[in-house]
Amino acid sequence: MLASTVIVHGDFAEATADSDAGLRDKDYCSGVVVSQNGTQLVVATARHCTTFTHDGITLQSRATVDAKPTYVKFHDGDRGAVDRVVDSSTDDLALLYVTAHHAHPAAERETAVALDEQLYILGAPFGYPWTISEGYAAQGESENAALLLRSAARHPDRAMDPRFKEGLMLVCSGCGPGDSGAGAWNASGRLVGIEVAAAGNYSLMVPVRRVYALLAGLVAPEEPRNSMIDTPGAVEWVEE
């Protein structure tokens, strides 16, 4: 888990009805190494961590966000430059093609998730990197599962969001900003999904099968567009 998890670093901008503001050189998302060939790595993260989107970081958000990754950080102190970004045309998923200074292992995957199975989200909630949140699989369908924190009710409403039927998993509210792109892992340390958004008291995750479909070219790719970040004067850059 830890050796395959990264923190995504770059520029992040957000526009609301009240203001447009951006931060440069910021740790703002998480990711997981899903393919490795020597120092050439492919990192899975959320699509909104790489490109302009009207959706914001939650389904209820009225904010427009833009993000442009420059490198990823590993737990052992290594950094990998982002050479290329490929976005999914169907899921809130993206792949970062990264060159690191040394090899890092790709995550092992698991497509089957059982009802009430304990799972772990490893990311950077609220700016605290390498943080693990615990959850349970609360809806163990073949392609979807819902995670739920111990502190919440054991079984959420089964009809949360229409995109759930399209393969997104619902996860607990214990995750926070910075966990977008984080992996969800089972007790054996196998990757089962990527966190992509918040929905009320839950988060949404894309099942791991969709990640590898994008990696294999079975999902149509898109090029990222950074409409706010790359447009002079579109964002007021502030000091954090």
Long-range contacts (C-beta under 8 A, 24 or more apart in sequence): 1-107, 1-120, 1-122, 1-183, 1-185, 1-189, 2-75, 2-122, 2-130, 3-74, 3-75, 3-76, 3-104, 3-105, 4-32, 4-33, 4-104, 4-105, 4-106, 4-107, 4-183, 4-191, 5-30, 5-31, 5-32, 5-33, 5-75, 5-122, 5-123, 5-130, 5-182, 5-183, 6-30, 6-31, 6-32, 6-33, 6-43, 6-72, 6-73, 6-74, 6-80, 7-31, 7-72, 7-73, 7-124, 7-129, 8-43, 8-45, 8-49, 8-69, 8-72, 8-96, 8-181, 9-69, 9-70, 9-71, 9-72, 9-73, 10-67, 10-68, 10-69, 10-70, 10-71, 10-82, 11-67, 11-68, 11-70, 11-229, 12-65, 12-66, 12-67, 12-68, 13-65, 13-66, 13-67, 13-228, 13-229, 13-234, 13-235, 14-56, 14-63, 14-64, 14-65, 14-66, 15-63, 15-64, 15-65, 15-228, 15-235, 16-62, 16-63, 16-64, 17-62, 19-236, 20-228, 20-234, 20-235, 20-236, 21-235, 21-236, 21-237, 21-238, 22-66, 22-228, 22-229, 22-235, 22-236, 22-237, 22-238, 23-237, 23-238, 23-240, 24-237, 25-70, 26-240, 27-73, 27-124, 27-127, 27-129, 27-178, 28-67, 28-178, 29-67, 29-69, 29-124, 29-178, 29-180, 29-181, 30-122, 30-123, 30-124, 30-178, 30-179, 30-180, 30-181, 30-182, 30-183, 30-195, 31-72, 31-96, 31-181, 31-182, 32-107, 32-181, 32-182, 32-183, 32-191, 32-194, 33-104, 33-105, 33-106, 33-107, 34-95, 34-106, 34-107, 34-109, 34-191, 34-211, 34-212, 34-215, 35-106, 35-215, 36-103, 36-104, 36-105, 36-106, 38-103, 39-80, 39-99, 39-100, 39-101, 39-102, 39-103, 40-97, 40-98, 40-99, 41-80, 41-97, 41-98, 41-99, 41-100, 41-104, 41-106, 42-95, 42-96, 42-97, 42-98, 42-106, 42-215, 43-72, 43-80, 43-95, 43-96, 43-98, 44-93, 44-94, 44-95, 44-96, 44-181, 44-183, 44-194, 44-211, 44-214, 44-215, 45-69, 45-93, 45-94, 45-95, 45-96, 45-180, 45-181, 45-194, 46-92, 46-93, 46-94, 46-180, 46-181, 46-194, 46-195, 46-196, 46-197, 47-87, 47-88, 47-91, 47-92, 47-93, 47-94, 47-196, 48-92, 48-180, 48-196, 48-197, 49-94, 49-180, 49-181, 50-85, 50-87, 50-94, 50-96, 50-224, 51-85, 51-87, 51-94, 51-224, 51-225, 51-226, 52-224, 52-225, 52-226, 52-227, 52-228, 52-229, 55-92, 55-197, 57-177, 57-180, 57-197, 57-198, 58-197, 58-198, 58-199, 59-161, 59-197, 59-198, 59-199, 59-200, 59-204, 60-198, 60-199, 60-200, 64-228, 66-226, 66-227, 66-228, 66-229, 66-235, 67-226, 67-229, 68-224, 68-226, 68-229, 68-230, 69-96, 71-98, 72-96, 72-98, 73-129, 74-100, 74-104, 75-130, 78-102, 78-104, 80-104, 85-223, 85-224, 86-214, 86-221, 86-222, 86-223, 87-221, 87-222, 87-223, 87-224, 88-210, 88-214, 88-219, 88-220, 88-221, 88-222, 89-219, 89-220, 89-221, 89-222, 90-219, 90-220, 91-167, 91-168, 91-196, 91-206, 91-210, 91-214, 91-219, 92-196, 92-197, 92-204, 92-206, 93-194, 93-196, 93-206, 93-210, 93-211, 93-214, 94-224, 95-214, 95-215, 107-183, 107-185, 107-190, 107-191, 108-189, 108-190, 108-191, 109-190, 109-191, 109-192, 109-208, 109-211, 109-212, 110-186, 110-188, 110-190, 110-191, 110-192, 110-208, 111-192, 111-207, 111-208, 111-209, 112-142, 113-137, 113-140, 113-145, 113-169, 113-186, 113-192, 114-140, 115-139, 115-140, 116-140, 116-154, 117-145, 117-186, 117-187, 118-186, 118-187, 119-145, 119-147, 119-184, 119-185, 119-186, 119-187, 119-192, 120-184, 120-185, 120-186, 120-187, 121-147, 121-171, 121-174, 121-175, 121-179, 121-182, 121-183, 121-184, 121-185, 121-195, 122-182, 122-183, 122-185, 123-175, 123-178, 123-179, 123-180, 123-181, 123-182, 123-183, 123-195, 124-178, 124-179, 124-182, 125-174, 125-175, 125-176, 125-177, 125-178, 125-179, 126-176, 126-177, 126-178, 127-177, 127-178, 128-178, 129-178, 133-172, 133-174, 133-175, 133-179, 134-174, 135-171, 135-172, 135-174, 135-184, 138-170, 139-170, 143-167, 143-207, 143-209, 144-168, 144-169, 144-170, 144-207, 145-169, 145-170, 145-192, 145-193, 145-205, 145-207, 146-170, 146-171, 146-202, 147-171, 147-172, 147-184, 147-203, 147-205, 148-172, 148-202, 149-173, 149-174, 152-201, 156-201, 156-202, 160-199, 160-200, 160-202, 161-199, 161-204, 163-204, 164-204, 167-206, 167-207, 167-209, 167-210, 168-196, 168-204, 168-205, 168-206, 168-207, 169-193, 169-204, 169-205, 169-206, 169-207, 170-199, 170-202, 170-203, 170-204, 170-205, 171-195, 171-202, 171-203, 171-204, 171-205, 172-201, 172-202, 172-203, 173-198, 173-200, 173-201, 173-202, 173-203, 175-203, 179-203
